[in-house]
Amino acid sequence: MTVRTIGIIGGGQLGRMLAIAAARLNFRTIILEPQADCPAAQVANGQIVAAYDDPAALAELAGRADVVTYEFENVPVSAAEALQRSVPVHPPAKALDVAQDRLTEKRFLNGCGIETARFHAVDSQADLEKALVDFGGKGVLKTRRMGYDGKGQRVFRSPGESPAGAYDALGGVPLILESFVPFEREVSIIAARSADGTVLCYDPAENVHRNGILHTSTLPARISDATAKTARESAGKLLAALGYVGVIGMEFFVMADGKLIANEIAPRVHNSGHWTEAACVVSQFEQHIRAVAGLVLGSSYRHSDCVMTNLIGDDILQVPAWLAKKDVLVHLYGKTESRPGRKMGHVTELKGPKTSSQG
Ligand code: AMP
């Protein structure tokens, strides 16, 4: 079927950038999002103002769109499954199911032959204490669901730290304790898979987080070609195992010997791939739109070295200075109110022609 209208669940900046990329290829977009005048709807052709799991709204979206995608991983799996019965949904609901629960995610990655931190499910204070003993008193305790940007986490850095009250402090919900990974740096890879099974990867980015939120993504990453190759291969295995269509983001820890430990996957376009709009022929946003609309993938070739910096909260005040710089692409999200920790926009500074392909 020819796709004319793409439905997007979620109205944040990722949906906004998807809608812009869709418009450039003559597609219309309709956003399902409870907040009126959201960043995505400001640049889309329509919005259904309703909850993500509202049955009438989902039926309306299925009726108005030829294909549906989403811009965040906490779309209720039941909503995606219900939609799938009447309209194609890409990426598949299975990808949401895997990405929404850190325990399921790690088991799935391990099942694909992709290494993660060691982990234990933690459903009580006693589970936590037992798991900490197994990891020598160190580890990262995380909520299994709904965690993002470092929220819902507690780090045990040294064996002397008391875990007393830690289970209840995270809300008494299902948790996971991960072994503490003494990584050298963090990288991510953005990969795309089309309906015919073709996989294309972008060059891995090196990421720096501040207060649990992505601060910068730098290209090229300081990793060997062999490490970059492993990242690409891991993404390929994961995409095939999920029968995936669309763009995915995969985050890794890099060990001193170059070994990769997968941390998280995001079944959507990813903040650490925003640089692609300035330094690649086809951005991650266009790539995702191409994939979900059944088009051929575009080139993921990176022509420039670059640094992407997120504008968080009051960083928005620096926009005039960024605009005055040469070789900087400024992208703002249409959010009227700035709050600490809120992503307001990003900038990508081109640093000259590409110096290394990293695999
Ligand atoms: P996450 O929410 O899983 O992406 O974690 C947020 C950040 O916490 C990561 O980007 C790492 O910097 C750090 N972190 C998460 N898990 C671990 C771990 N198992 N070992 C060491 N650092 C971690």
Residues whose N, C-alpha, C, O or C-beta is under 5 A from the ligand:
A	BS01	AMP	A117 V140 D149 G150 E178 S179 F180 V181 H209 E264
